[in-house]
Every structure is written in C-alpha cells, then in structure tokens.
C-alpha cells in the first residue's frame, strides 16, 4: 500500500529526495492513520444519519 501511494506521489511531481527525508515508517504511519480516521468519520457520519432519519 505504501509503495502504491509513493509511486503516485512521485508521478504527480513530488521530489524523490523529499520522500527520502520523510522516511518510510513515518509515511506508512501517516497513510494508515489517515485511512483509519476516514473510516471512523464515515462510520460516525452514517450512524448520525441513521439517528436523524430513523
């Protein structure tokens, strides 16, 4: 998953040395953290809509 996002960032114009500075572990933590946060936000939003319309 991290490789896929890194490849996308490189193709979109991010300098390779900037990716190296950040570090692979920090990037993976950031990507998975953002993914988890998005899933939690979607779940809470869905539950809220069910309470409003239910």
ABEGO torsion letter per residue (X at the ends): XAAAAAAAAAAAGBBAAAAAAAEAAAAAAAAAAAAAAAAAAAAAAAAAAAAAAX
